[in-house]
Protein backbone atom coordinates (compact mmCIF):
# COMPACT_ATOMS: atom_id res chain seq x y z
CA UNK A 1 0.00 0.00 0.00
CA UNK A 2 1.37 3.40 -1.01
CA UNK A 3 0.94 6.05 1.68
CA UNK A 4 2.48 9.49 1.99
CA UNK A 5 2.12 12.04 4.76
CA UNK A 6 -0.69 11.95 7.33
CA UNK A 7 -3.78 9.89 6.49
CA UNK A 8 -6.90 10.74 8.51
CA UNK A 9 -10.49 9.57 8.42
CA UNK A 10 -13.83 10.28 10.16
CA UNK A 11 -14.61 8.15 13.26
CA UNK A 12 -17.43 6.41 11.38
CA UNK A 13 -14.91 5.13 8.80
CA UNK A 14 -12.88 3.19 11.39
CA UNK A 15 -13.61 -0.14 9.70
CA UNK A 16 -13.21 1.08 6.13
CA UNK A 17 -10.41 0.42 3.65
CA UNK A 18 -8.53 3.74 3.62
CA UNK A 19 -7.50 4.52 0.05
CA UNK A 20 -5.47 7.71 -0.58
CA UNK A 21 -6.20 9.22 -3.99
CA UNK A 22 -4.73 12.61 -3.10
CA UNK A 23 -2.05 13.75 -0.66
CA UNK A 24 -2.76 16.65 1.70
CA UNK A 25 -5.47 19.29 1.31
CA UNK A 26 -5.98 21.51 -1.73
CA UNK A 27 -7.14 24.43 0.45
CA UNK A 28 -4.88 24.03 3.49
CA UNK A 29 -5.46 27.56 4.83
CA UNK A 30 -7.82 27.08 7.80
CA UNK A 31 -6.34 28.82 10.83
CA UNK A 32 -7.37 26.07 13.26
CA UNK A 33 -6.01 23.08 11.32
CA UNK A 34 -2.47 21.71 11.48
CA UNK A 35 -3.09 18.36 9.78
CA UNK A 36 -1.58 19.13 6.38
CA UNK A 37 0.48 22.27 7.09
CA UNK A 38 3.70 20.49 6.21
CA UNK A 39 2.33 18.40 3.36
CA UNK A 40 2.33 19.63 -0.21
CA UNK A 41 -0.93 18.85 -1.96
CA UNK A 42 -0.88 16.59 -5.00
CA UNK A 43 -3.05 13.99 -6.64
CA UNK A 44 -1.79 10.44 -6.74
CA UNK A 45 -1.02 8.66 -9.97
CA UNK A 46 -4.14 6.76 -11.02
CA UNK A 47 -2.15 3.65 -11.93
CA UNK A 48 -0.69 3.54 -8.42
CA UNK A 49 -4.16 3.87 -6.91
CA UNK A 50 -5.39 0.95 -9.03
CA UNK A 51 -2.46 -1.15 -7.86
CA UNK A 52 -3.42 -0.46 -4.25
CA UNK A 53 -7.00 -1.54 -4.92
CA UNK A 54 -5.91 -4.78 -6.58
CA UNK A 55 -3.51 -5.53 -3.72
CA UNK A 56 -6.23 -4.95 -1.13
CA UNK A 57 -8.62 -7.18 -3.08
CA UNK A 58 -6.03 -9.94 -3.12
CA UNK A 59 -5.80 -10.07 0.67
CA UNK A 60 -9.27 -8.87 1.67
CA UNK A 61 -11.79 -9.39 -1.15
CA UNK A 62 -14.74 -8.99 1.22
CA UNK A 63 -14.25 -5.27 1.80
CA UNK A 64 -17.62 -3.53 2.10
CA UNK A 65 -16.67 0.07 2.84
CA UNK A 66 -13.96 2.32 1.42
CA UNK A 67 -12.89 5.82 2.40
CA UNK A 68 -11.06 7.95 -0.17
CA UNK A 69 -8.30 10.05 1.44
CA UNK A 70 -6.91 12.73 1.97
CA UNK A 71 -8.30 16.04 3.22
CA UNK A 72 -10.62 16.85 0.29
CA UNK A 73 -10.18 14.07 -2.24
CA UNK A 74 -13.37 15.15 -4.01
CA UNK A 75 -11.40 18.05 -5.50
CA UNK A 76 -10.37 15.66 -8.27
CA UNK A 77 -12.29 15.86 -11.56
CA UNK A 78 -15.42 13.71 -11.65
CA UNK A 79 -14.07 11.38 -14.35
CA UNK A 80 -10.98 10.56 -12.27
CA UNK A 81 -13.08 9.75 -9.21
CA UNK A 82 -15.36 7.65 -11.41
CA UNK A 83 -12.34 5.65 -12.62
CA UNK A 84 -11.42 4.87 -9.00
CA UNK A 85 -15.01 3.89 -8.20
CA UNK A 86 -15.16 1.63 -11.25
CA UNK A 87 -12.02 -0.15 -10.11
CA UNK A 88 -13.39 -0.55 -6.59
CA UNK A 89 -16.66 -1.99 -7.88
CA UNK A 90 -14.79 -4.36 -10.20
CA UNK A 91 -12.61 -5.68 -7.37
CA UNK A 92 -15.00 -5.81 -4.41
CA UNK A 93 -18.22 -7.70 -5.12
CA UNK A 94 -19.65 -6.85 -1.68
CA UNK A 95 -18.88 -3.13 -1.82
CA UNK A 96 -21.68 -1.17 -0.14
CA UNK A 97 -20.43 2.37 0.30
CA UNK A 98 -17.58 4.71 -0.53
CA UNK A 99 -16.97 7.86 1.53
CA UNK A 100 -14.92 11.00 0.93
CA UNK A 101 -14.02 14.37 2.45
CA UNK A 102 -15.32 17.33 0.44
CA UNK A 103 -15.56 21.08 0.61
CA UNK A 104 -18.16 23.34 -0.98
CA UNK A 105 -16.08 24.11 -4.07
CA UNK A 106 -15.42 20.39 -4.68
CA UNK A 107 -19.13 19.69 -4.88
CA UNK A 108 -20.25 22.86 -6.67
CA UNK A 109 -17.62 22.37 -9.38
CA UNK A 110 -19.45 19.21 -10.46
CA UNK A 111 -22.67 19.11 -12.44
CA UNK A 112 -25.80 17.40 -11.10
CA UNK A 113 -25.27 14.62 -13.66
CA UNK A 114 -21.68 14.11 -12.50
CA UNK A 115 -22.77 13.93 -8.86
CA UNK A 116 -25.50 11.41 -9.72
CA UNK A 117 -22.98 9.31 -11.65
CA UNK A 118 -20.68 9.24 -8.63
CA UNK A 119 -23.59 8.22 -6.42
CA UNK A 120 -24.61 5.47 -8.85
CA UNK A 121 -21.09 4.08 -8.54
CA UNK A 122 -21.50 3.89 -4.73
CA UNK A 123 -20.02 7.18 -3.58
CA UNK A 124 -22.70 7.43 -0.91
CA UNK A 125 -21.39 9.77 1.77
CA UNK A 126 -19.35 12.99 1.86
CA UNK A 127 -18.01 14.65 5.01
CA UNK A 128 -18.10 18.45 4.91
CA UNK A 129 -16.73 20.80 7.54
CA UNK A 130 -19.19 23.66 7.87
CA UNK A 131 -17.33 24.69 11.03
CA UNK A 132 -19.65 27.70 11.51
CA UNK A 133 -22.74 29.24 9.97
CA UNK A 134 -21.35 32.71 10.68
CA UNK A 135 -19.68 34.27 7.67
CA UNK A 136 -17.70 36.50 10.02
CA UNK A 137 -16.19 33.46 11.73
CA UNK A 138 -15.67 31.64 8.43
CA UNK A 139 -13.74 34.62 7.11
CA UNK A 140 -11.67 34.89 10.29
CA UNK A 141 -10.61 31.23 10.11
CA UNK A 142 -10.02 31.38 6.31
CA UNK A 143 -12.42 28.58 5.52
CA UNK A 144 -12.53 29.51 1.85
CA UNK A 145 -16.31 29.29 1.46
CA UNK A 146 -19.38 31.18 2.61
CA UNK A 147 -22.25 29.65 4.52
CA UNK A 148 -24.53 30.04 1.47
CA UNK A 149 -22.02 28.19 -0.75
CA UNK A 150 -21.92 25.32 1.72
CA UNK A 151 -25.71 25.17 1.86
CA UNK A 152 -25.87 24.91 -1.93
CA UNK A 153 -23.18 22.23 -1.95
CA UNK A 154 -24.87 20.05 0.66
CA UNK A 155 -28.26 20.29 -1.04
CA UNK A 156 -26.72 19.45 -4.43
CA UNK A 157 -25.00 16.36 -3.05
CA UNK A 158 -28.06 15.15 -1.14
CA UNK A 159 -30.28 15.62 -4.19
CA UNK A 160 -27.84 13.47 -6.18
CA UNK A 161 -28.04 10.65 -3.65
CA UNK A 162 -24.83 11.41 -1.75
CA UNK A 163 -25.55 11.75 1.96
CA UNK A 164 -23.61 14.54 3.63
CA UNK A 165 -22.22 14.50 7.15
CA UNK A 166 -21.92 18.14 8.25
CA UNK A 167 -19.40 19.06 10.94
CA UNK A 168 -19.71 22.08 13.24
CA UNK A 169 -16.78 23.16 15.42
CA UNK A 170 -17.85 24.29 18.89
CA UNK A 171 -15.75 27.06 20.41
CA UNK A 172 -14.60 28.45 17.07
CA UNK A 173 -16.14 31.87 17.76
CA UNK A 174 -14.71 32.04 21.28
CA UNK A 175 -16.84 33.54 24.06
CA UNK A 176 -17.47 36.81 22.22
CA UNK A 177 -19.19 35.20 19.22
CA UNK A 178 -20.50 32.07 20.92
CA UNK A 179 -24.21 32.89 20.68
CA UNK A 180 -23.87 34.08 17.09
CA UNK A 181 -21.86 30.96 16.20
CA UNK A 182 -24.50 28.66 17.66
CA UNK A 183 -27.53 30.48 16.24
CA UNK A 184 -26.21 30.96 12.71
CA UNK A 185 -24.77 27.44 12.55
CA UNK A 186 -28.21 26.08 13.49
CA UNK A 187 -29.86 28.23 10.82
CA UNK A 188 -27.45 27.07 8.14
CA UNK A 189 -27.71 23.40 9.11
CA UNK A 190 -31.50 23.73 9.02
CA UNK A 191 -31.30 25.08 5.46
CA UNK A 192 -29.00 22.23 4.47
CA UNK A 193 -31.25 19.49 5.90
CA UNK A 194 -28.35 16.97 5.80
CA UNK A 195 -28.41 13.27 6.61
CA UNK A 196 -25.87 13.61 9.43
CA UNK A 197 -24.67 16.38 11.75
CA UNK A 198 -21.83 16.17 14.22
CA UNK A 199 -20.56 18.81 16.64
CA UNK A 200 -16.87 18.60 17.51
CA UNK A 201 -15.03 20.81 20.00
CA UNK A 202 -12.15 23.05 18.93
CA UNK A 203 -8.79 21.62 19.95
CA UNK A 204 -6.29 24.48 19.79
CA UNK A 205 -3.00 23.18 18.40
CA UNK A 206 0.43 24.84 18.71
CA UNK A 207 1.70 25.83 15.30
CA UNK A 208 -1.65 26.97 13.94
CA UNK A 209 -2.48 30.60 13.20
CA UNK A 210 -5.33 30.44 15.69
CA UNK A 211 -2.96 29.29 18.43
CA UNK A 212 -0.75 32.28 17.72
CA UNK A 213 -3.83 34.50 18.13
CA UNK A 214 -4.43 32.81 21.49
CA UNK A 215 -0.84 33.48 22.58
CA UNK A 216 -1.29 37.16 21.68
CA UNK A 217 -4.50 37.36 23.70
CA UNK A 218 -6.62 37.78 20.57
CA UNK A 219 -8.51 34.48 20.95
CA UNK A 220 -9.97 32.95 24.10
CA UNK A 221 -10.44 29.23 24.77
CA UNK A 222 -13.91 28.48 26.08
CA UNK A 223 -14.32 26.39 29.23
CA UNK A 224 -16.28 23.09 29.13
CA UNK A 225 -19.55 24.49 30.51
CA UNK A 226 -19.48 27.39 28.03
CA UNK A 227 -18.96 24.87 25.22
CA UNK A 228 -21.86 22.82 26.54
CA UNK A 229 -24.09 25.91 26.62
CA UNK A 230 -23.08 26.65 23.03
CA UNK A 231 -24.02 23.09 22.07
CA UNK A 232 -27.42 23.57 23.70
CA UNK A 233 -28.05 26.82 21.82
CA UNK A 234 -27.04 25.11 18.58
CA UNK A 235 -29.23 22.06 19.03
CA UNK A 236 -32.30 23.96 20.29
CA UNK A 237 -32.35 26.16 17.18
CA UNK A 238 -32.01 23.39 14.60
CA UNK A 239 -35.22 22.78 12.65
CA UNK A 240 -34.95 19.85 10.23
CA UNK A 241 -37.31 17.78 8.14
CA UNK A 242 -35.15 14.77 8.99
CA UNK A 243 -34.35 12.09 9.56
CA UNK A 244 -30.90 13.34 10.54
CA UNK A 245 -28.44 11.49 12.76
CA UNK A 246 -26.93 13.87 15.35
CA UNK A 247 -23.74 13.05 17.26
CA UNK A 248 -21.28 14.63 19.70
CA UNK A 249 -19.29 11.44 20.29
CA UNK A 250 -15.89 12.63 19.03
CA UNK A 251 -12.93 12.39 21.42
CA UNK A 252 -12.88 16.21 21.55
CA UNK A 253 -16.37 16.45 23.04
CA UNK A 254 -17.07 16.93 26.74
CA UNK A 255 -20.45 15.20 26.77
CA UNK A 256 -21.49 12.43 24.34
CA UNK A 257 -24.95 13.06 22.91
CA UNK A 258 -26.61 10.98 20.21
CA UNK A 259 -29.98 10.71 18.55
CA UNK A 260 -32.06 11.32 15.45
CA UNK A 261 -33.55 14.69 14.57
CA UNK A 262 -36.18 15.87 14.90
CA UNK A 263 -37.74 13.16 17.08
CA UNK A 264 -34.95 12.88 19.70
CA UNK A 265 -34.28 16.61 20.02
CA UNK A 266 -35.90 17.15 23.42
CA UNK A 267 -34.28 14.02 24.88
CA UNK A 268 -30.85 15.24 23.77
CA UNK A 269 -31.52 18.72 25.13
CA UNK A 270 -32.44 17.12 28.46
CA UNK A 271 -29.09 15.29 28.50
CA UNK A 272 -27.25 18.56 27.86
CA UNK A 273 -29.25 20.30 30.60
CA UNK A 274 -28.25 17.59 33.07
CA UNK A 275 -24.63 18.09 32.05
CA UNK A 276 -24.92 21.84 32.61
CA UNK A 277 -26.37 21.31 36.10
CA UNK A 278 -24.06 18.42 37.01
CA UNK A 279 -20.48 18.81 35.70
CA UNK A 280 -19.77 15.34 37.08
CA UNK A 281 -21.40 13.99 33.92
CA UNK A 282 -18.63 15.47 31.78
CA UNK A 283 -15.66 13.42 30.71
CA UNK A 284 -12.97 13.38 33.47
CA UNK A 285 -10.38 15.21 31.40
CA UNK A 286 -12.80 18.07 30.78
CA UNK A 287 -13.79 18.38 34.46
CA UNK A 288 -10.20 19.27 35.27
CA UNK A 289 -10.63 22.44 33.22
CA UNK A 290 -13.50 23.71 35.39
C-alpha positions, -999 to +999 in steps of 0.1 A: +000+000+000+014+034-010+009+061+017+025+095+020+021+120+048-007+119+073-038+099+065-069+107+085-105+096+084-138+103+102-146+081+133-174+064+114-149+051+088-129+032+114-136-001+097-132+011+061-104+004+037-085+037+036-075+045+001-055+077-006-062+092-040-047+126-031-021+137-007-028+167+017-055+193+013-060+215-017-071+244+005-049+240+035-055+276+048-078+271+078-063+288+108-074+261+133-060+231+113-025+217+115-031+184+098-016+191+064+005+223+071+037+205+062+023+184+034+023+196-002-009+189-020-009+166-050-031+140-066-018+104-067-010+087-100-041+068-110-021+037-119-007+035-084-042+039-069-054+010-090-025-012-079-034-005-042-070-015-049-059-048-066-035-055-037-062-050-011-086-072-031-060-099-031-058-101+007-093-089+017-118-094-012-147-090+012-143-053+018-176-035+021-167+001+028-140+023+014-129+058+024-111+079-002-083+100+014-069+127+020-083+160+032-106+169+003-102+141-022-134+152-040-114+180-055-104+157-083-123+159-116-154+137-117-141+114-144-110+106-123-131+098-092-154+076-114-123+057-126-114+049-090-150+039-082-152+016-112-120-001-101-134-005-066-167-020-079-148-044-102-126-057-074-150-058-044-182-077-051-196-069-017-189-031-018-217-012-001-204+024+003-176+047-005-170+079+015-149+110+009-140+144+025-153+173+004-156+211+006-182+233-010-161+241-041-154+204-047-191+197-049-202+229-067-176+224-094-194+192-105-227+191-124-258+174-111-253+146-137-217+141-125-228+139-089-255+114-097-230+093-117-207+092-086-236+082-064-246+055-088-211+041-085-215+039-047-200+072-036-227+074-009-214+098+018-193+130+019-180+147+050-181+184+049-167+208+075-192+237+079-173+247+110-197+277+115-227+292+100-214+327+107-197+343+077-177+365+100-162+335+117-157+316+084-137+346+071-117+349+103-106+312+101-100+314+063-124+286+055-125+295+018-163+293+015-194+312+026-223+296+045-245+300+015-220+282-007-219+253+017-257+252+019-259+249-019-232+222-019-249+201+007-283+203-010-267+194-044-250+164-030-281+151-011-303+156-042-278+135-062-280+106-037-248+114-018-256+117+020-236+145+036-222+145+072-219+181+082-194+191+109-197+221+132-168+232+154-179+243+189-157+271+204-146+285+171-161+319+178-147+320+213-168+335+241-175+368+222-192+352+192-205+321+209-242+329+207-239+341+171-219+310+162-245+287+177-275+305+162-262+310+127-248+274+126-282+261+135-299+282+108-274+271+081-277+234+091-315+237+090-313+251+055-290+222+045-312+195+059-283+170+058-284+133+066-259+136+094-247+164+117-218+162+142-206+188+166-169+186+175-150+208+200-122+230+189-088+216+200-063+245+198-030+232+184+004+248+187+017+258+153-016+270+139-025+306+132-053+304+157-030+293+184-008+323+177-038+345+181-044+328+215-008+335+226-013+372+217-045+374+237-066+378+206-085+345+210-100+330+241-104+292+248-139+285+261-143+264+292-163+231+291-196+245+305-195+274+280-190+249+252-219+228+265-241+259+266-231+267+230-240+231+221-274+236+237-281+268+218-270+251+186-292+221+190-323+240+203-323+262+172-320+234+146-352+228+126-350+198+102-373+178+081-352+148+090-344+121+096-309+133+105-284+115+128-269+139+153-237+131+173-213+146+197-193+114+203-159+126+190-129+124+214-129+162+216-164+165+230-171+169+267-205+152+268-215+124+243-250+131+229-266+110+202-300+107+186-321+113+155-336+147+146-362+159+149-377+132+171-350+129+197-343+166+200-359+171+234-343+140+249-308+152+238-315+187+251-324+171+285-291+153+285-273+186+279-293+203+306-283+176+331-246+181+321-249+218+326-264+213+361-241+184+370-205+188+357-198+153+371-214+140+339-186+155+318-157+134+307-130+134+335-104+152+314-128+181+308-138+184+345-102+193+353-106+224+332-135+237+354 
